[in-house]
Every structure is written in C-alpha cells, then in structure tokens.
C-alpha cells in the first residue's frame, strides 16, 4: 500500500509540472494590466486567458497525468484511457445530467454535482482507475475477428463501461464524500494562521516518505474547496487569505535553507571546507532560485535528524507568521525566486515583499540555530568528517573514475559514471526490477533489497538513500535526476 501511495505521489509531478507555464503566462498578463486584470489590454487578456486555460482544466490534466504516470509502461493509451474515463464520469454526473435523472431544475441538484467537472479529486479517482484498467487489460487477446481491438486499444473501450458503474457509485457516494471534504476544508480554514502552520510542519515531515504530495493536493488544489494555487493565480478569493498555504514557504526556501547551508559551511573542518562548500552552494542556489529543496534537505536529514525536525518546525512557524500578517504570494512550481517575482504581479498578492523581510529574519534564525546545534552536539554534517563528506556527495565523479575511463568528465560521461556507481550499489543490473523518477529522486524497485549498498550509492554523489518499503529504494540525485534515470534505462 505504501509503495502504491508513493508511486501516486511521484505521478502527481507530471500534471503539477505544467503549472509553471500557467504561472508564467498569468504573471506576464498581470504585469501588463495589473488593475484591469486583462480587461483593459488585449495583450494582457491574451496571456491571462492562456494561463487560465490550464488552471480551469486541472482536473482533466490530473486524470490524464495520473493514468499515464501510474501505468506500467508509460504508454499513451493509458493517457487516452484517463481522458475517456474523466469525460464519461463528468458528463454523466454534471448538474444538467443529474437534474435530468432526478426530474428537477439544475439549481436544485446540490453543489456537489455542480462542481464535479473541475474537481481535482474526480480527476485523481478516474486517473487511478484508468491506470489500474490499463495495467490489467493492456495485453488482452481477442478472437481474430476482433483482433484490431486487442491489447492497448481494448482498454479505453473497457473503461467506458467500467465508468458507467463508477458513475453509478459516485451518484450516491459523491455528495456524501464532497460534503465531508468540504467540512474538512472549512475546519482547516477556520483554524486560520494556525492551520497554515500545522500544514507547513507536516509538509516537511512527510518529505522523506514522498507522501507530502498527497497532503499538498488537499490545500493547493480543488479537492476540499481550498484550491489555494488555482485561486491565487486566478486572482480570486480574499486578498490576504488566498495564498496563505504557499506564502510561508518563500522565506524558508529562498532564505532559511541557504542560512542553514552557511551554518554547515562555517562549522565544516578547514580541510574539508572547499569540498563541502561546493556542494552546499549548489544546493542553496537551487533552493533559492527554483524552490527545489530536497538536495539540501537530504544533506542533513539522515545525518542529523534533530536538525530536520527543527527545519520542519521553522517551516510551520514561517507559514503561521505569513498567514497571521496576511502576507501572500504564490507559486506555480515551488517557492523560489522565479515564482516569487512572477507572483508579485498577481493583483491578489498582498504585501509580498514583506516575505523578503521575513526571509532575512529566517536566514539569521536558521544560521544561528543550525550552527549552535551542530557545534554543541558535534553533528557530522557535510564537511565535519571525511566519510560524511563523501556520503554527502562532495564529488559526483571521482578523479579515479575519470582516469579509468580516460575521459575528461563531459556531460554524457558524467552521467554514465554516476549511473554506473548507483547500479553497482543497487546490486547490479540483474537486481533491478523497474526504474522511475520524480523531481529529484530515482525510484527503483529491486528484486533483493539486501544487496543494496547505501555507501556505494552515495559515492556517486547521491544526496541520500531511502528504503520506504520492501524492495523499494529511492535515491536522491537532485534536479538532474532525469538524465541519470534515462542513462540507467539505457544501461539496463
């Protein structure tokens, strides 16, 4: 079950990856026409409508993305199945169709059916069912006179009839589920700034398991009525409130974690400072510019778990403070400088530059707290011990490995050497079952997890190794994970 949920979290990244495009388009549009919101400029309206076309159809994007991402061989037929499934369910259960079934006016069927066509939860459900159907029936063999419809072509057809049954179930269950979720959303929203702080704390705690994606969907998308990302970029809701489940991340990712990196650098031993500094600088810049924090977090997550708990607490505190003062900004991908600049152009953003002031304070907080804890408890963070420095990936490609290949460490050579070391650490090619990846992690299923050598894997430059379940291994590579994954697939 845990493996399934983690695969689902990884698959979330495909539909989520389109959000930066929406943020860019909307940011440009609002910058051109910040007061008319596109009504006073044809060019601004063009960009705002283009960005809105993504946000207004997130549910169907999730259905297609999850169907594809959860399928066993990532085939386009799975994506088509997700599309078909979503269309069948939402057309059978929209307000007009339900009103016809019940023999009442559309406005009397209840809010649950009125919002079903762009509810992300419906997209998630239809996407997951579609992937399961694809994995089960994509190799179906039919008699010769029906052979054209065999295999993958059979799956969307099967899905149509399965979705009839699913629609029948949802006809009864959806209003109950929607009302329960809506009440949950109302409860969280009713906690105000405290609710934002609680969310921020658990968002960080769940990072090692990959389950934070499921938590994020509750607050960021339209599953329980919060829809913080969609409402922010559409500039809808209440100024100072919309964006509260995003804003507090900016001080952490842009300033807090770089402050932690500086503390780890200053506490590194002199002879290891240069190597540690190169790693910490790269991960700090990644966090600051893009909001991708896993490479930084994994540099101390397992070496010093106490620091990670402190980091989670400070994230919750930052979320609470930003929400309490109603300083808001939003992101399409993550809380880095690029998204911050774009979000300042959105009319509903409220005093976003105060998040910079808050960030400077958190830079100091992280630096002082991390440096004090590291020195008092003599924690083996990067640069405090030779073996730890190697484990943290101070050198993704060793000098010896370059000499062995007789090459100078070019782009392709870099990834092939790194991948080769990871494969050895995973027990060799014959021990690999499946390979996939998300934003920063390789996600690998192995036949025998007793053959996995974490130390060997970390000599490749990997930032961390996680074993979330039996025969399941995650290797934190960083933002270049796609290149390593493709190279691994090529080698296999």
C-alpha positions in Angstrom: 0.0 0.0 0.0 2.8 2.4 0.9 4.5 1.7 -2.4 1.3 2.4 -4.3 0.8 5.8 -2.5 4.5 6.7 -3.2 4.1 5.9 -6.9 1.0 8.0 -6.9 2.9 10.9 -5.3 5.6 10.5 -8.0 2.9 10.6 -10.7 1.5 13.8 -9.3 4.6 15.6 -10.5 3.6 15.1 -14.2 0.4 17.2 -14.0 1.9 19.6 -11.5 4.8 20.3 -13.9 2.5 22.2 -16.2 1.7 24.7 -13.5 4.8 26.9 -14.1 3.6 27.6 -17.6 0.3 28.9 -16.2 2.2 31.0 -13.6 4.4 32.5 -16.3 1.5 33.4 -18.6 -0.5 34.9 -15.8 2.4 36.8 -14.4 3.1 38.4 -17.7 -0.6 39.2 -18.2 -1.0 40.8 -14.8 2.3 42.7 -15.2 0.9 44.3 -18.4 -2.5 45.1 -16.8 -2.3 44.9 -13.0 -5.6 46.8 -12.4 -7.9 45.7 -15.2 -6.9 42.0 -14.9 -6.8 41.7 -18.7 -10.0 43.8 -19.3 -8.1 46.9 -20.4 -5.5 45.3 -22.6 -6.0 42.8 -25.4 -2.4 41.5 -25.0 -2.8 41.1 -21.2 -6.1 39.3 -21.7 -4.4 37.0 -24.2 -1.8 35.9 -21.6 -4.2 35.7 -18.7 -6.7 33.6 -20.7 -3.9 31.3 -21.9 -2.7 30.8 -18.3 -6.3 30.4 -17.1 -6.9 27.6 -19.6 -4.5 25.4 -17.6 -5.9 26.3 -14.2 -9.5 25.9 -15.4 -8.9 22.3 -16.5 -6.6 20.9 -13.8 -9.0 18.0 -13.1 -8.7 16.6 -16.6 -5.0 17.2 -16.6 -4.7 15.2 -13.3 -6.8 12.4 -14.7 -4.6 12.1 -17.9 -1.4 12.6 -16.0 -2.1 10.0 -13.2 -3.4 7.5 -15.7 -0.1 7.8 -17.7 2.2 8.1 -14.7 0.7 5.1 -12.8 0.7 2.8 -15.9 3.2 0.0 -16.0 4.9 1.0 -19.3 4.0 4.7 -19.6 2.1 4.3 -22.9 -0.1 6.9 -24.5 -3.0 4.5 -24.4 -3.2 4.9 -20.7 -3.4 8.7 -21.0 -6.3 8.3 -23.6 -8.0 6.0 -21.1 -7.7 8.6 -18.4 -9.3 11.2 -20.7 -12.1 8.9 -21.7 -12.8 7.9 -18.1 -12.9 11.5 -16.9 -15.3 12.6 -19.7 -17.7 9.8 -19.1 -17.9 10.4 -15.4 -18.2 14.2 -15.5 -20.7 14.2 -18.3 -22.9 11.7 -16.6 -22.7 13.4 -13.3 -22.7 17.1 -14.1 -25.6 19.3 -12.8 -27.6 19.1 -16.1 -27.4 15.3 -16.4 -28.3 14.7 -12.7 -31.2 17.2 -12.9 -32.5 15.2 -15.9 -32.2 11.9 -13.9 -33.9 13.4 -10.9 -36.5 15.4 -12.8 -35.7 18.7 -11.1 -34.2 22.0 -12.2 -30.3 22.0 -12.4 -30.0 24.5 -9.5 -31.7 22.0 -7.1 -29.3 19.1 -7.5 -26.8 20.3 -5.0 -23.4 21.9 -5.1 -21.5 18.6 -5.3 -22.7 17.9 -8.8 -22.3 21.5 -9.8 -18.5 21.5 -9.3 -17.7 18.0 -10.4 -16.4 18.9 -13.9 -13.3 20.6 -12.5 -12.8 18.9 -9.2 -9.3 17.6 -8.9 -10.4 14.7 -6.7 -12.6 13.3 -9.5 -9.6 13.7 -11.8 -7.4 11.7 -9.4 -10.0 8.9 -9.0 -10.6 8.5 -12.7 -6.9 8.6 -13.4 -6.1 5.9 -10.9 -8.9 3.7 -12.0 -7.8 4.2 -15.6 -4.2 3.2 -14.8 -5.4 0.1 -13.0 -7.5 -0.9 -16.0 -4.6 -0.3 -18.3 -2.2 -2.4 -16.2 -4.8 -5.2 -16.1 -6.1 -5.3 -19.6 -3.4 -3.8 -21.9 -2.3 -7.3 -23.0 -5.8 -8.6 -23.6 -6.1 -11.0 -26.6 -9.4 -11.1 -28.5 -10.6 -13.5 -31.2 -9.1 -12.9 -34.7 -12.3 -11.2 -36.0 -11.9 -8.6 -33.2 -8.1 -8.6 -33.2 -8.0 -4.9 -34.1 -9.4 -4.1 -30.7 -6.9 -6.3 -28.8 -4.3 -5.1 -26.3 -4.0 -1.5 -25.6 -6.8 -0.5 -27.9 -9.2 -2.5 -25.7 -8.5 -0.5 -22.6 -10.4 2.8 -23.4 -13.4 0.7 -24.6 -13.4 -1.3 -21.3 -13.0 2.0 -19.4 -16.2 3.4 -20.9 -18.3 0.5 -19.5 -16.4 0.5 -16.2 -17.0 4.2 -15.8 -20.7 3.6 -16.2 -20.6 1.5 -13.0 -18.2 4.0 -11.3 -20.7 6.8 -12.1 -23.5 4.9 -10.5 -21.5 4.5 -7.4 -20.4 8.2 -7.4 -24.0 9.2 -7.9 -24.7 8.0 -4.4 -21.3 8.4 -2.8 -20.0 11.7 -4.3 -22.4 14.1 -2.4 -21.5 12.4 0.9 -17.8 12.5 0.2 -17.9 16.0 -1.2 -19.7 17.3 1.9 -17.3 15.6 4.2 -14.3 17.0 2.4 -15.9 20.4 2.2 -16.4 20.4 6.0 -12.8 19.4 6.5 -11.7 22.3 4.3 -13.9 24.6 6.3 -12.4 23.3 9.6 -8.8 23.8 8.4 -9.7 27.3 7.0 -11.3 28.1 10.3 -8.0 27.5 12.1 -6.7 30.5 10.2 -2.9 31.0 10.5 -2.6 28.1 12.9 -4.0 25.7 10.2 -1.4 27.1 7.8 1.4 26.4 10.3 0.2 22.9 11.0 0.2 22.2 7.3 3.7 23.6 6.8 5.1 21.4 9.7 3.7 18.2 8.3 4.6 19.1 4.7 8.2 19.0 5.6 8.0 15.9 7.9 6.5 13.9 5.1 9.2 14.8 2.6 11.3 11.6 3.3 8.4 9.4 2.5 7.2 11.2 -0.6 3.7 11.4 0.9 3.7 15.2 1.0 2.3 15.2 -2.5 -1.0 13.8 -1.2 -1.1 16.3 1.6 -0.4 19.2 -0.8 -3.3 18.2 -3.0 -5.7 19.0 -0.1 -4.5 22.6 0.3 -3.2 23.5 -3.2 -5.9 22.1 -5.5 -9.7 22.0 -5.6 -10.2 18.8 -3.7 -11.8 20.2 -0.5 -12.7 23.7 -1.6 -9.4 25.4 -0.7 -7.7 25.4 -4.1 -5.0 27.8 -3.0 -2.8 27.7 -6.1 -5.7 27.9 -8.6 -7.5 30.7 -6.7 -4.3 32.7 -6.3 -3.3 32.7 -9.9 -6.9 33.4 -11.0 -6.8 36.3 -8.5 -10.0 35.0 -6.9 -10.9 34.9 -3.2 -9.9 37.2 -0.5 -6.8 39.3 -0.5 -4.5 38.4 2.4 -6.2 34.9 2.7 -5.8 33.4 -0.8 -2.2 32.2 -1.0 -1.7 31.5 2.8 -0.8 27.9 2.1 2.0 28.9 -0.2 3.4 32.2 1.1 5.3 31.0 4.2 7.4 28.6 2.0 9.2 31.5 0.3 11.1 32.7 3.4 12.2 29.1 4.1 13.3 28.0 0.6 14.8 31.3 -0.5 16.5 32.3 2.8 16.1 29.8 5.6 17.8 26.8 3.9 20.6 28.9 2.5 21.2 30.1 6.0 21.4 26.5 7.1 23.9 25.9 4.3 26.1 28.7 5.5 26.0 27.4 9.1 27.1 23.9 7.8 29.9 25.5 5.8 31.2 27.6 8.7 31.1 24.5 11.0 33.0 22.3 8.5 36.6 21.5 9.3 39.1 23.6 7.4 40.5 20.8 5.3 37.0 19.8 4.1 35.6 23.3 3.7 36.2 23.6 0.0 34.6 20.3 -0.9 31.6 20.9 1.4 31.2 24.5 0.2 30.8 23.4 -3.4 28.0 21.0 -2.5 26.3 23.4 -0.1 26.5 26.3 -2.5 24.9 24.4 -5.3 22.0 23.1 -3.2 21.5 26.5 -1.6 21.3 28.2 -5.1 18.9 25.6 -6.3 16.6 26.2 -3.3 16.8 30.0 -3.7 16.2 30.2 -7.4 13.7 27.3 -8.0 12.4 26.3 -4.6 13.7 22.7 -5.1 14.9 21.8 -1.6 15.4 18.1 -1.4 19.1 18.1 -2.4 19.7 20.5 0.5 17.4 18.7 3.0 18.9 15.3 2.3 22.4 16.6 3.1 21.4 16.7 6.8 18.1 14.8 7.0 19.6 11.4 8.0 23.0 12.6 9.3 21.2 14.9 11.8 17.5 14.1 12.2 17.2 16.7 15.0 18.1 19.4 12.5 15.4 18.2 10.2 12.7 18.3 12.9 13.9 21.9 13.7 13.6 22.6 10.0 10.0 21.3 9.9 9.1 23.4 13.0 10.6 26.5 11.5 8.7 25.9 8.3 5.4 25.7 10.2 6.4 28.9 12.1 7.1 30.7 8.9 3.7 29.6 7.4 2.0 30.7 10.6 3.7 34.2 10.6 3.0 34.9 6.9 -0.6 33.8 7.3 -1.1 35.8 10.6 0.1 39.0 8.9 -1.7 38.2 5.7 1.4 38.5 3.6 0.7 36.4 0.5 2.4 35.2 -2.7 2.0 32.1 -4.7 3.9 29.7 -6.9 3.3 27.5 -9.9 6.1 25.0 -9.2 7.8 25.9 -5.9 8.7 28.8 -3.6 11.8 30.0 -5.3 12.8 33.4 -6.7 11.4 32.8 -10.1 7.9 32.1 -8.9 8.1 34.9 -6.3 8.9 37.5 -9.0 6.0 36.2 -11.1 3.6 36.1 -8.2 4.2 39.7 -7.3 2.4 40.7 -10.5 -0.8 39.0 -9.4 -3.4 41.5 -8.2 -4.5 39.4 -5.2 -0.9 39.1 -3.8 -0.8 41.1 -0.5 2.4 42.8 0.6 4.6 40.0 -0.9 7.8 41.9 -0.4 7.3 41.5 3.4 8.1 37.9 2.8 11.6 39.1 1.8 11.9 40.8 5.2 10.6 37.7 6.9 13.1 35.6 4.9 16.0 37.7 6.0 15.0 37.1 9.6 14.7 33.3 9.0 18.1 33.3 7.3 19.5 34.5 10.6 17.4 32.1 12.6 18.4 29.1 10.6 22.1 30.1 10.7 22.2 30.7 14.4 20.1 27.6 15.4 21.8 25.2 13.0 25.3 26.4 13.9 24.6 26.2 17.7 23.1 22.6 17.4 25.8 21.4 15.1 28.6 22.6 17.4 27.0 21.7 20.7 26.1 18.1 19.7 29.1 17.7 17.3 26.8 16.6 14.5 28.5 15.1 11.4 27.1 17.4 8.8 28.8 17.9 5.5 32.5 18.8 6.0 32.6 17.7 9.6 34.0 14.3 8.8 35.7 12.8 5.7 33.4 9.8 5.4 30.3 12.0 5.9 31.6 14.4 3.2 31.9 11.5 0.8 28.4 10.3 1.7 27.0 13.8 1.0 28.3 13.7 -2.5 31.2 16.2 -2.3 32.3 14.8 -5.7 29.8 13.3 -8.1 32.6 11.9 -10.1 35.9 10.9 -8.5 39.2 11.6 -10.1 39.9 7.8 -10.2 36.8 7.1 -12.1 37.7 9.8 -14.7 41.1 8.3 -15.1 39.7 4.8 -15.5 37.6 5.9 -18.5 40.3 8.1 -20.0 37.9 10.9 -20.5 37.7 14.5 -19.1 34.3 14.2 -17.5 32.0 15.6 -20.2 28.2 15.8 -20.0 27.4 12.2 -21.1 30.4 10.8 -19.3 29.4 12.4 -16.1 26.0 10.7 -16.0 27.2 7.4 -17.2 29.8 7.2 -14.4 27.3 8.4 -11.8 24.8 5.9 -13.0 27.3 3.0 -13.1 28.1 3.6 -9.4 24.4 3.7 -8.5 23.8 0.5 -10.4 26.7 -1.2 -8.5 25.2 0.0 -5.2 21.8 -1.4 -6.1 23.2 -4.9 -6.6 23.9 -4.8 -10.3 21.6 -4.8 -13.3 20.1 -8.2 -12.6 18.8 -6.9 -9.3 16.8 -4.0 -10.9 13.1 -4.5 -11.5 11.8 -1.1 -12.5 13.2 2.4 -12.7 11.3 5.7 -12.5 11.9 9.2 -11.2 10.2 12.3 -9.8 11.5 15.8 -9.2 14.8 14.9 -7.5 14.7 11.2 -6.8 15.2 7.9 -8.6 12.5 5.5 -7.6 13.7 1.9 -8.1 12.2 -1.5 -7.3 14.8 -4.2 -6.7 14.4 -7.9 -6.5 16.5 -8.3 -3.4 17.0 -5.2 -1.1 19.6 -7.0 0.9 22.0 -6.4 -2.0 21.6 -2.6 -1.8 24.8 -0.9 -0.6 24.0 2.7 0.5 27.6 3.6 0.9 28.4 2.7 -2.7 25.4 4.6 -3.9 26.5 7.7 -2.1 29.9 7.6 -3.8 28.1 8.5 -7.0 27.2 11.9 -5.5 23.7 11.0 -4.4 22.4 13.2 -1.6 20.5 10.4 0.2 19.1 6.9 0.0 15.6 5.9 1.3 14.1 2.5 1.7 10.4 3.3 2.2 9.2 -0.3 1.8 10.4 -3.8 0.9 12.3 -4.0 -2.4 11.7 -0.2 -2.9 14.7 2.2 -3.0 14.7 5.9 -3.6 18.0 7.7 -4.5 18.0 11.4 -4.1 20.1 12.7 -7.1 18.9 16.3 -7.4 17.5 18.3 -10.2 19.5 16.4 -12.9 17.7 13.2 -12.0 16.0 12.8 -15.4 19.4 12.5 -17.1 20.5 9.8 -14.6 17.2 7.9 -15.0 17.5 7.9 -18.7 21.1 6.8 -18.6 20.1 4.0 -16.2 17.3 2.8 -18.5 19.8 2.9 -21.4 22.3 0.8 -19.4 19.6 -1.7 -18.5 
